[in-house]
């Protein structure tokens, strides 16, 4: 991305922010549905989904590193 101009980077940032906004909205709607169908509390389901969603990128980085380390020796 070194070759992209500043206006293009702002457009990319705006697009990614929109994606996050839509994803977060869907996540909250799905959490409410799961909480209703399972009988679990909305707060509990929300915390579990939020914790999972926010920690996944970090875990994928760790898994990727471990996988490369194991396969390359």
PDB file with SEQRES, HELIX, SHEET and CRYST1 records, atoms N, CA, C and O in Angstrom:
SEQRES   1 A   73  UNK UNK UNK UNK UNK UNK UNK UNK UNK UNK UNK UNK UNK          
SEQRES   2 A   73  UNK UNK UNK UNK UNK UNK UNK UNK UNK UNK UNK UNK UNK          
SEQRES   3 A   73  UNK UNK UNK UNK UNK UNK UNK UNK UNK UNK UNK UNK UNK          
SEQRES   4 A   73  UNK UNK UNK UNK UNK UNK UNK UNK UNK UNK UNK UNK UNK          
SEQRES   5 A   73  UNK UNK UNK UNK UNK UNK UNK UNK UNK UNK UNK UNK UNK          
SEQRES   6 A   73  UNK UNK UNK UNK UNK UNK UNK UNK                              
HELIX    1 AA1 UNK A    6  UNK A   38  1                                  33    
HELIX    2 AA2 UNK A   42  UNK A   72  1                                  31    
CRYST1    1.000    1.000    1.000  90.00  90.00  90.00 P 1           1          
ATOM      1  N   UNK A   1       0.806  -1.184   0.000  1.00  0.00           N  
ATOM      2  CA  UNK A   1       0.000   0.000   0.000  1.00  0.00           C  
ATOM      3  C   UNK A   1       0.857   1.260   0.000  1.00  0.00           C  
ATOM      4  O   UNK A   1       0.328   2.358   0.173  1.00  0.00           O  
ATOM      5  N   UNK A   2       2.135   1.132  -0.185  1.00  0.00           N  
ATOM      6  CA  UNK A   2       2.999   2.301  -0.198  1.00  0.00           C  
ATOM      7  C   UNK A   2       2.728   3.190  -1.397  1.00  0.00           C  
ATOM      8  O   UNK A   2       2.998   4.390  -1.349  1.00  0.00           O  
ATOM      9  N   UNK A   3       2.203   2.629  -2.462  1.00  0.00           N  
ATOM     10  CA  UNK A   3       2.017   3.404  -3.684  1.00  0.00           C  
ATOM     11  C   UNK A   3       0.664   4.106  -3.760  1.00  0.00           C  
ATOM     12  O   UNK A   3       0.421   4.844  -4.715  1.00  0.00           O  
ATOM     13  N   UNK A   4      -0.214   3.905  -2.796  1.00  0.00           N  
ATOM     14  CA  UNK A   4      -1.525   4.535  -2.828  1.00  0.00           C  
ATOM     15  C   UNK A   4      -1.440   5.969  -2.321  1.00  0.00           C  
ATOM     16  O   UNK A   4      -0.681   6.271  -1.400  1.00  0.00           O  
ATOM     17  N   UNK A   5      -2.217   6.837  -2.927  1.00  0.00           N  
ATOM     18  CA  UNK A   5      -2.216   8.229  -2.512  1.00  0.00           C  
ATOM     19  C   UNK A   5      -3.052   8.408  -1.240  1.00  0.00           C  
ATOM     20  O   UNK A   5      -3.821   7.526  -0.855  1.00  0.00           O  
ATOM     21  N   UNK A   6      -2.887   9.545  -0.613  1.00  0.00           N  
ATOM     22  CA  UNK A   6      -3.595   9.810   0.630  1.00  0.00           C  
ATOM     23  C   UNK A   6      -5.113   9.808   0.460  1.00  0.00           C  
ATOM     24  O   UNK A   6      -5.797   9.229   1.303  1.00  0.00           O  
ATOM     25  N   UNK A   7      -5.675  10.417  -0.574  1.00  0.00           N  
ATOM     26  CA  UNK A   7      -7.135  10.337  -0.730  1.00  0.00           C  
ATOM     27  C   UNK A   7      -7.645   8.907  -0.899  1.00  0.00           C  
ATOM     28  O   UNK A   7      -8.715   8.567  -0.393  1.00  0.00           O  
ATOM     29  N   UNK A   8      -6.900   8.085  -1.595  1.00  0.00           N  
ATOM     30  CA  UNK A   8      -7.307   6.685  -1.766  1.00  0.00           C  
ATOM     31  C   UNK A   8      -7.274   5.964  -0.420  1.00  0.00           C  
ATOM     32  O   UNK A   8      -8.157   5.157  -0.127  1.00  0.00           O  
ATOM     33  N   UNK A   9      -6.277   6.245   0.387  1.00  0.00           N  
ATOM     34  CA  UNK A   9      -6.197   5.624   1.705  1.00  0.00           C  
ATOM     35  C   UNK A   9      -7.364   6.055   2.602  1.00  0.00           C  
ATOM     36  O   UNK A   9      -7.878   5.256   3.384  1.00  0.00           O  
ATOM     37  N   UNK A  10      -7.778   7.321   2.483  1.00  0.00           N  
ATOM     38  CA  UNK A  10      -8.944   7.786   3.245  1.00  0.00           C  
ATOM     39  C   UNK A  10     -10.212   7.062   2.797  1.00  0.00           C  
ATOM     40  O   UNK A  10     -11.065   6.729   3.620  1.00  0.00           O  
ATOM     41  N   UNK A  11     -10.331   6.823   1.508  1.00  0.00           N  
ATOM     42  CA  UNK A  11     -11.496   6.099   0.987  1.00  0.00           C  
ATOM     43  C   UNK A  11     -11.492   4.659   1.489  1.00  0.00           C  
ATOM     44  O   UNK A  11     -12.533   4.125   1.872  1.00  0.00           O  
ATOM     45  N   UNK A  12     -10.327   4.041   1.486  1.00  0.00           N  
ATOM     46  CA  UNK A  12     -10.208   2.674   2.003  1.00  0.00           C  
ATOM     47  C   UNK A  12     -10.572   2.643   3.492  1.00  0.00           C  
ATOM     48  O   UNK A  12     -11.282   1.744   3.942  1.00  0.00           O  
ATOM     49  N   UNK A  13     -10.086   3.623   4.246  1.00  0.00           N  
ATOM     50  CA  UNK A  13     -10.395   3.697   5.667  1.00  0.00           C  
ATOM     51  C   UNK A  13     -11.893   3.858   5.897  1.00  0.00           C  
ATOM     52  O   UNK A  13     -12.458   3.204   6.773  1.00  0.00           O  
ATOM     53  N   UNK A  14     -12.536   4.715   5.126  1.00  0.00           N  
ATOM     54  CA  UNK A  14     -13.979   4.919   5.254  1.00  0.00           C  
ATOM     55  C   UNK A  14     -14.741   3.634   4.923  1.00  0.00           C  
ATOM     56  O   UNK A  14     -15.711   3.292   5.599  1.00  0.00           O  
ATOM     57  N   UNK A  15     -14.305   2.937   3.898  1.00  0.00           N  
ATOM     58  CA  UNK A  15     -14.947   1.674   3.535  1.00  0.00           C  
ATOM     59  C   UNK A  15     -14.808   0.620   4.620  1.00  0.00           C  
ATOM     60  O   UNK A  15     -15.760  -0.102   4.919  1.00  0.00           O  
ATOM     61  N   UNK A  16     -13.632   0.533   5.203  1.00  0.00           N  
ATOM     62  CA  UNK A  16     -13.420  -0.440   6.279  1.00  0.00           C  
ATOM     63  C   UNK A  16     -14.202  -0.065   7.529  1.00  0.00           C  
ATOM     64  O   UNK A  16     -14.721  -0.940   8.222  1.00  0.00           O  
ATOM     65  N   UNK A  17     -14.290   1.227   7.822  1.00  0.00           N  
ATOM     66  CA  UNK A  17     -15.089   1.675   8.965  1.00  0.00           C  
ATOM     67  C   UNK A  17     -16.564   1.327   8.753  1.00  0.00           C  
ATOM     68  O   UNK A  17     -17.245   0.917   9.694  1.00  0.00           O  
ATOM     69  N   UNK A  18     -17.054   1.486   7.535  1.00  0.00           N  
ATOM     70  CA  UNK A  18     -18.427   1.108   7.224  1.00  0.00           C  
ATOM     71  C   UNK A  18     -18.654  -0.381   7.384  1.00  0.00           C  
ATOM     72  O   UNK A  18     -19.694  -0.809   7.884  1.00  0.00           O  
ATOM     73  N   UNK A  19     -17.684  -1.165   6.962  1.00  0.00           N  
ATOM     74  CA  UNK A  19     -17.772  -2.616   7.116  1.00  0.00           C  
ATOM     75  C   UNK A  19     -17.850  -3.006   8.583  1.00  0.00           C  
ATOM     76  O   UNK A  19     -18.634  -3.877   8.959  1.00  0.00           O  
ATOM     77  N   UNK A  20     -17.040  -2.365   9.406  1.00  0.00           N  
ATOM     78  CA  UNK A  20     -17.059  -2.647  10.841  1.00  0.00           C  
ATOM     79  C   UNK A  20     -18.403  -2.249  11.442  1.00  0.00           C  
ATOM     80  O   UNK A  20     -18.942  -2.966  12.285  1.00  0.00           O  
ATOM     81  N   UNK A  21     -18.941  -1.122  11.020  1.00  0.00           N  
ATOM     82  CA  UNK A  21     -20.230  -0.658  11.530  1.00  0.00           C  
ATOM     83  C   UNK A  21     -21.352  -1.643  11.186  1.00  0.00           C  
ATOM     84  O   UNK A  21     -22.174  -1.979  12.038  1.00  0.00           O  
ATOM     85  N   UNK A  22     -21.379  -2.096   9.947  1.00  0.00           N  
ATOM     86  CA  UNK A  22     -22.407  -3.058   9.527  1.00  0.00           C  
ATOM     87  C   UNK A  22     -22.222  -4.385  10.260  1.00  0.00           C  
ATOM     88  O   UNK A  22     -23.200  -4.987  10.705  1.00  0.00           O  
ATOM     89  N   UNK A  23     -20.989  -4.842  10.388  1.00  0.00           N  
ATOM     90  CA  UNK A  23     -20.721  -6.110  11.075  1.00  0.00           C  
ATOM     91  C   UNK A  23     -21.122  -6.039  12.543  1.00  0.00           C  
ATOM     92  O   UNK A  23     -21.700  -6.989  13.072  1.00  0.00           O  
ATOM     93  N   UNK A  24     -20.825  -4.931  13.201  1.00  0.00           N  
ATOM     94  CA  UNK A  24     -21.186  -4.782  14.614  1.00  0.00           C  
ATOM     95  C   UNK A  24     -22.696  -4.772  14.795  1.00  0.00           C  
ATOM     96  O   UNK A  24     -23.216  -5.337  15.757  1.00  0.00           O  
ATOM     97  N   UNK A  25     -23.396  -4.130  13.873  1.00  0.00           N  
ATOM     98  CA  UNK A  25     -24.857  -4.109  13.947  1.00  0.00           C  
ATOM     99  C   UNK A  25     -25.419  -5.518  13.798  1.00  0.00           C  
ATOM    100  O   UNK A  25     -26.309  -5.920  14.547  1.00  0.00           O  
ATOM    101  N   UNK A  26     -24.901  -6.259  12.837  1.00  0.00           N  
ATOM    102  CA  UNK A  26     -25.358  -7.638  12.641  1.00  0.00           C  
ATOM    103  C   UNK A  26     -25.020  -8.501  13.849  1.00  0.00           C  
ATOM    104  O   UNK A  26     -25.816  -9.351  14.248  1.00  0.00           O  
ATOM    105  N   UNK A  27     -23.845  -8.288  14.431  1.00  0.00           N  
ATOM    106  CA  UNK A  27     -23.433  -9.070  15.597  1.00  0.00           C  
ATOM    107  C   UNK A  27     -24.390  -8.847  16.757  1.00  0.00           C  
ATOM    108  O   UNK A  27     -24.750  -9.803  17.444  1.00  0.00           O  
ATOM    109  N   UNK A  28     -24.807  -7.614  16.992  1.00  0.00           N  
ATOM    110  CA  UNK A  28     -25.737  -7.352  18.093  1.00  0.00           C  
ATOM    111  C   UNK A  28     -27.119  -7.955  17.820  1.00  0.00           C  
ATOM    112  O   UNK A  28     -27.763  -8.475  18.731  1.00  0.00           O  
ATOM    113  N   UNK A  29     -27.567  -7.883  16.571  1.00  0.00           N  
ATOM    114  CA  UNK A  29     -28.859  -8.492  16.237  1.00  0.00           C  
ATOM    115  C   UNK A  29     -28.814 -10.004  16.448  1.00  0.00           C  
ATOM    116  O   UNK A  29     -29.735 -10.587  17.020  1.00  0.00           O  
ATOM    117  N   UNK A  30     -27.739 -10.627  15.983  1.00  0.00           N  
ATOM    118  CA  UNK A  30     -27.601 -12.078  16.143  1.00  0.00           C  
ATOM    119  C   UNK A  30     -27.457 -12.469  17.605  1.00  0.00           C  
ATOM    120  O   UNK A  30     -27.958 -13.514  18.020  1.00  0.00           O  
ATOM    121  N   UNK A  31     -26.778 -11.641  18.388  1.00  0.00           N  
ATOM    122  CA  UNK A  31     -26.640 -11.931  19.824  1.00  0.00           C  
ATOM    123  C   UNK A  31     -28.000 -11.904  20.506  1.00  0.00           C  
ATOM    124  O   UNK A  31     -28.278 -12.741  21.365  1.00  0.00           O  
ATOM    125  N   UNK A  32     -28.847 -10.953  20.135  1.00  0.00           N  
ATOM    126  CA  UNK A  32     -30.190 -10.906  20.709  1.00  0.00           C  
ATOM    127  C   UNK A  32     -31.003 -12.145  20.336  1.00  0.00           C  
ATOM    128  O   UNK A  32     -31.723 -12.691  21.172  1.00  0.00           O  
ATOM    129  N   UNK A  33     -30.889 -12.581  19.099  1.00  0.00           N  
ATOM    130  CA  UNK A  33     -31.615 -13.775  18.658  1.00  0.00           C  
ATOM    131  C   UNK A  33     -31.120 -15.013  19.405  1.00  0.00           C  
ATOM    132  O   UNK A  33     -31.921 -15.828  19.865  1.00  0.00           O  
ATOM    133  N   UNK A  34     -29.808 -15.149  19.524  1.00  0.00           N  
ATOM    134  CA  UNK A  34     -29.238 -16.304  20.232  1.00  0.00           C  
ATOM    135  C   UNK A  34     -29.658 -16.288  21.692  1.00  0.00           C  
ATOM    136  O   UNK A  34     -30.014 -17.327  22.247  1.00  0.00           O  
ATOM    137  N   UNK A  35     -29.620 -15.120  22.318  1.00  0.00           N  
ATOM    138  CA  UNK A  35     -30.016 -15.020  23.724  1.00  0.00           C  
ATOM    139  C   UNK A  35     -31.482 -15.393  23.909  1.00  0.00           C  
ATOM    140  O   UNK A  35     -31.831 -16.079  24.870  1.00  0.00           O  
ATOM    141  N   UNK A  36     -32.332 -14.951  23.008  1.00  0.00           N  
ATOM    142  CA  UNK A  36     -33.756 -15.266  23.107  1.00  0.00           C  
ATOM    143  C   UNK A  36     -34.011 -16.759  22.920  1.00  0.00           C  
ATOM    144  O   UNK A  36     -34.779 -17.358  23.673  1.00  0.00           O  
ATOM    145  N   UNK A  37     -33.369 -17.359  21.921  1.00  0.00           N  
ATOM    146  CA  UNK A  37     -33.629 -18.775  21.620  1.00  0.00           C  
ATOM    147  C   UNK A  37     -33.024 -19.722  22.650  1.00  0.00           C  
ATOM    148  O   UNK A  37     -33.571 -20.796  22.897  1.00  0.00           O  
ATOM    149  N   UNK A  38     -31.899 -19.336  23.255  1.00  0.00           N  
ATOM    150  CA  UNK A  38     -31.249 -20.222  24.223  1.00  0.00           C  
ATOM    151  C   UNK A  38     -31.682 -19.962  25.654  1.00  0.00           C  
ATOM    152  O   UNK A  38     -31.476 -20.800  26.532  1.00  0.00           O  
ATOM    153  N   UNK A  39     -32.282 -18.797  25.892  1.00  0.00           N  
ATOM    154  CA  UNK A  39     -32.679 -18.460  27.252  1.00  0.00           C  
ATOM    155  C   UNK A  39     -31.553 -17.868  28.084  1.00  0.00           C  
ATOM    156  O   UNK A  39     -31.738 -17.565  29.262  1.00  0.00           O  
ATOM    157  N   UNK A  40     -30.405 -17.705  27.480  1.00  0.00           N  
ATOM    158  CA  UNK A  40     -29.287 -17.077  28.179  1.00  0.00           C  
ATOM    159  C   UNK A  40     -29.502 -15.568  28.207  1.00  0.00           C  
ATOM    160  O   UNK A  40     -30.270 -15.032  27.408  1.00  0.00           O  
ATOM    161  N   UNK A  41     -28.841 -14.899  29.105  1.00  0.00           N  
ATOM    162  CA  UNK A  41     -28.982 -13.456  29.199  1.00  0.00           C  
ATOM    163  C   UNK A  41     -28.356 -12.745  28.004  1.00  0.00           C  
ATOM    164  O   UNK A  41     -27.365 -13.200  27.433  1.00  0.00           O  
ATOM    165  N   UNK A  42     -28.964 -11.617  27.644  1.00  0.00           N  
ATOM    166  CA  UNK A  42     -28.446 -10.843  26.515  1.00  0.00           C  
ATOM    167  C   UNK A  42     -27.032 -10.349  26.796  1.00  0.00           C  
ATOM    168  O   UNK A  42     -26.190 -10.322  25.898  1.00  0.00           O  
ATOM    169  N   UNK A  43     -26.775  -9.963  28.026  1.00  0.00           N  
ATOM    170  CA  UNK A  43     -25.444  -9.466  28.384  1.00  0.00           C  
ATOM    171  C   UNK A  43     -24.398 -10.573  28.256  1.00  0.00           C  
ATOM    172  O   UNK A  43     -23.306 -10.357  27.732  1.00  0.00           O  
ATOM    173  N   UNK A  44     -24.755 -11.760  28.743  1.00  0.00           N  
ATOM    174  CA  UNK A  44     -23.819 -12.882  28.674  1.00  0.00           C  
ATOM    175  C   UNK A  44     -23.480 -13.227  27.231  1.00  0.00           C  
ATOM    176  O   UNK A  44     -22.308 -13.369  26.881  1.00  0.00           O  
ATOM    177  N   UNK A  45     -24.486 -13.360  26.408  1.00  0.00           N  
ATOM    178  CA  UNK A  45     -24.265 -13.701  24.997  1.00  0.00           C  
ATOM    179  C   UNK A  45     -23.492 -12.587  24.308  1.00  0.00           C  
ATOM    180  O   UNK A  45     -22.589 -12.858  23.517  1.00  0.00           O  
ATOM    181  N   UNK A  46     -23.834 -11.349  24.596  1.00  0.00           N  
ATOM    182  CA  UNK A  46     -23.121 -10.230  23.995  1.00  0.00           C  
ATOM    183  C   UNK A  46     -21.655 -10.211  24.362  1.00  0.00           C  
ATOM    184  O   UNK A  46     -20.802  -9.975  23.507  1.00  0.00           O  
ATOM    185  N   UNK A  47     -21.351 -10.457  25.632  1.00  0.00           N  
ATOM    186  CA  UNK A  47     -19.955 -10.467  26.075  1.00  0.00           C  
ATOM    187  C   UNK A  47     -19.190 -11.602  25.413  1.00  0.00           C  
ATOM    188  O   UNK A  47     -18.058 -11.414  24.968  1.00  0.00           O  
ATOM    189  N   UNK A  48     -19.800 -12.773  25.346  1.00  0.00           N  
ATOM    190  CA  UNK A  48     -19.116 -13.919  24.732  1.00  0.00           C  
ATOM    191  C   UNK A  48     -18.846 -13.651  23.248  1.00  0.00           C  
ATOM    192  O   UNK A  48     -17.735 -13.883  22.770  1.00  0.00           O  
ATOM    193  N   UNK A  49     -19.851 -13.166  22.519  1.00  0.00           N  
ATOM    194  CA  UNK A  49     -19.653 -12.880  21.099  1.00  0.00           C  
ATOM    195  C   UNK A  49     -18.651 -11.751  20.883  1.00  0.00           C  
ATOM    196  O   UNK A  49     -17.809 -11.826  19.989  1.00  0.00           O  
ATOM    197  N   UNK A  50     -18.743 -10.711  21.698  1.00  0.00           N  
ATOM    198  CA  UNK A  50     -17.817  -9.596  21.555  1.00  0.00           C  
ATOM    199  C   UNK A  50     -16.387 -10.032  21.855  1.00  0.00           C  
ATOM    200  O   UNK A  50     -15.459  -9.669  21.132  1.00  0.00           O  
ATOM    201  N   UNK A  51     -16.210 -10.806  22.914  1.00  0.00           N  
ATOM    202  CA  UNK A  51     -14.872 -11.287  23.248  1.00  0.00           C  
ATOM    203  C   UNK A  51     -14.319 -12.176  22.145  1.00  0.00           C  
ATOM    204  O   UNK A  51     -13.139 -12.090  21.805  1.00  0.00           O  
ATOM    205  N   UNK A  52     -15.163 -13.021  21.591  1.00  0.00           N  
ATOM    206  CA  UNK A  52     -14.718 -13.902  20.505  1.00  0.00           C  
ATOM    207  C   UNK A  52     -14.356 -13.097  19.263  1.00  0.00           C  
ATOM    208  O   UNK A  52     -13.311 -13.320  18.652  1.00  0.00           O  
ATOM    209  N   UNK A  53     -15.221 -12.167  18.898  1.00  0.00           N  
ATOM    210  CA  UNK A  53     -14.994 -11.389  17.678  1.00  0.00           C  
ATOM    211  C   UNK A  53     -13.756 -10.507  17.780  1.00  0.00           C  
ATOM    212  O   UNK A  53     -13.040 -10.331  16.794  1.00  0.00           O  
ATOM    213  N   UNK A  54     -13.496  -9.954  18.954  1.00  0.00           N  
ATOM    214  CA  UNK A  54     -12.344  -9.059  19.077  1.00  0.00           C  
ATOM    215  C   UNK A  54     -11.035  -9.806  19.263  1.00  0.00           C  
ATOM    216  O   UNK A  54      -9.973  -9.256  18.974  1.00  0.00           O  
ATOM    217  N   UNK A  55     -11.082 -11.043  19.738  1.00  0.00           N  
ATOM    218  CA  UNK A  55      -9.841 -11.769  19.956  1.00  0.00           C  
ATOM    219  C   UNK A  55      -9.426 -12.640  18.772  1.00  0.00           C  
ATOM    220  O   UNK A  55      -8.283 -13.092  18.714  1.00  0.00           O  
ATOM    221  N   UNK A  56     -10.338 -12.881  17.826  1.00  0.00           N  
ATOM    222  CA  UNK A  56     -10.002 -13.745  16.694  1.00  0.00           C  
ATOM    223  C   UNK A  56      -8.815 -13.262  15.869  1.00  0.00           C  
ATOM    224  O   UNK A  56      -7.958 -14.078  15.529  1.00  0.00           O  
ATOM    225  N   UNK A  57      -8.718 -11.976  15.529  1.00  0.00           N  
ATOM    226  CA  UNK A  57      -7.552 -11.562  14.734  1.00  0.00           C  
ATOM    227  C   UNK A  57      -6.226 -11.857  15.420  1.00  0.00           C  
ATOM    228  O   UNK A  57      -5.266 -12.265  14.767  1.00  0.00           O  
ATOM    229  N   UNK A  58      -6.168 -11.654  16.717  1.00  0.00           N  
ATOM    230  CA  UNK A  58      -4.936 -11.964  17.446  1.00  0.00           C  
ATOM    231  C   UNK A  58      -4.625 -13.442  17.442  1.00  0.00           C  
ATOM    232  O   UNK A  58      -3.471 -13.846  17.303  1.00  0.00           O  
ATOM    233  N   UNK A  59      -5.663 -14.248  17.595  1.00  0.00           N  
ATOM    234  CA  UNK A  59      -5.444 -15.699  17.605  1.00  0.00           C  
ATOM    235  C   UNK A  59      -5.011 -16.198  16.229  1.00  0.00           C  
ATOM    236  O   UNK A  59      -4.166 -17.089  16.139  1.00  0.00           O  
ATOM    237  N   UNK A  60      -5.571 -15.644  15.162  1.00  0.00           N  
ATOM    238  CA  UNK A  60      -5.164 -16.084  13.834  1.00  0.00           C  
ATOM    239  C   UNK A  60      -3.698 -15.772  13.602  1.00  0.00           C  
ATOM    240  O   UNK A  60      -2.985 -16.557  12.978  1.00  0.00           O  
ATOM    241  N   UNK A  61      -3.245 -14.636  14.097  1.00  0.00           N  
ATOM    242  CA  UNK A  61      -1.817 -14.313  13.980  1.00  0.00           C  
ATOM    243  C   UNK A  61      -0.958 -15.310  14.733  1.00  0.00           C  
ATOM    244  O   UNK A  61       0.094 -15.725  14.246  1.00  0.00           O  
ATOM    245  N   UNK A  62      -1.403 -15.694  15.919  1.00  0.00           N  
ATOM    246  CA  UNK A  62      -0.655 -16.672  16.708  1.00  0.00           C  
ATOM    247  C   UNK A  62      -0.653 -18.030  16.021  1.00  0.00           C  
ATOM    248  O   UNK A  62       0.384 -18.690  15.949  1.00  0.00           O  
ATOM    249  N   UNK A  63      -1.814 -18.451  15.513  1.00  0.00           N  
ATOM    250  CA  UNK A  63      -1.888 -19.749  14.837  1.00  0.00           C  
ATOM    251  C   UNK A  63      -1.009 -19.763  13.597  1.00  0.00           C  
ATOM    252  O   UNK A  63      -0.345 -20.757  13.306  1.00  0.00           O  
ATOM    253  N   UNK A  64      -1.011 -18.660  12.874  1.00  0.00           N  
ATOM    254  CA  UNK A  64      -0.193 -18.563  11.673  1.00  0.00           C  
ATOM    255  C   UNK A  64       1.286 -18.683  12.020  1.00  0.00           C  
ATOM    256  O   UNK A  64       2.039 -19.382  11.343  1.00  0.00           O  
ATOM    257  N   UNK A  65       1.692 -17.994  13.083  1.00  0.00           N  
ATOM    258  CA  UNK A  65       3.090 -18.040  13.495  1.00  0.00           C  
ATOM    259  C   UNK A  65       3.478 -19.437  13.942  1.00  0.00           C  
ATOM    260  O   UNK A  65       4.531 -19.945  13.557  1.00  0.00           O  
ATOM    261  N   UNK A  66       2.630 -20.065  14.756  1.00  0.00           N  
ATOM    262  CA  UNK A  66       2.921 -21.407  15.245  1.00  0.00           C  
ATOM    263  C   UNK A  66       2.952 -22.386  14.084  1.00  0.00           C  
ATOM    264  O   UNK A  66       3.820 -23.258  14.039  1.00  0.00           O  
ATOM    265  N   UNK A  67       2.015 -22.260  13.136  1.00  0.00           N  
ATOM    266  CA  UNK A  67       1.991 -23.154  11.985  1.00  0.00           C  
ATOM    267  C   UNK A  67       3.248 -23.043  11.146  1.00  0.00           C  
ATOM    268  O   UNK A  67       3.790 -24.054  10.698  1.00  0.00           O  
ATOM    269  N   UNK A  68       3.715 -21.825  10.931  1.00  0.00           N  
ATOM    270  CA  UNK A  68       4.945 -21.655  10.166  1.00  0.00           C  
ATOM    271  C   UNK A  68       6.135 -22.202  10.927  1.00  0.00           C  
ATOM    272  O   UNK A  68       7.042 -22.780  10.328  1.00  0.00           O  
ATOM    273  N   UNK A  69       6.142 -22.029  12.226  1.00  0.00           N  
ATOM    274  CA  UNK A  69       7.248 -22.503  13.046  1.00  0.00           C  
ATOM    275  C   UNK A  69       7.289 -24.028  13.049  1.00  0.00           C  
ATOM    276  O   UNK A  69       8.365 -24.617  12.945  1.00  0.00           O  
ATOM    277  N   UNK A  70       6.142 -24.666  13.167  1.00  0.00           N  
ATOM    278  CA  UNK A  70       6.076 -26.134  13.224  1.00  0.00           C  
ATOM    279  C   UNK A  70       6.465 -26.730  11.876  1.00  0.00           C  
ATOM    280  O   UNK A  70       7.236 -27.689  11.830  1.00  0.00           O  
ATOM    281  N   UNK A  71       5.949 -26.184  10.782  1.00  0.00           N  
ATOM    282  CA  UNK A  71       6.194 -26.783   9.473  1.00  0.00           C  
ATOM    283  C   UNK A  71       7.592 -26.517   8.962  1.00  0.00           C  
ATOM    284  O   UNK A  71       8.131 -27.330   8.211  1.00  0.00           O  
ATOM    285  N   UNK A  72       8.188 -25.417   9.340  1.00  0.00           N  
ATOM    286  CA  UNK A  72       9.538 -25.122   8.857  1.00  0.00           C  
ATOM    287  C   UNK A  72      10.624 -25.672   9.761  1.00  0.00           C  
ATOM    288  O   UNK A  72      11.794 -25.730   9.382  1.00  0.00           O  
ATOM    289  N   UNK A  73      10.229 -26.071  10.949  1.00  0.00           N  
ATOM    290  CA  UNK A  73      11.211 -26.660  11.841  1.00  0.00           C  
ATOM    291  C   UNK A  73      11.851 -25.676  12.652  1.00  0.00           C  
ATOM    292  O   UNK A  73      12.713 -26.011  13.465  1.00  0.00           O  
TER     293      UNK A  73                                                      
END                                                                             
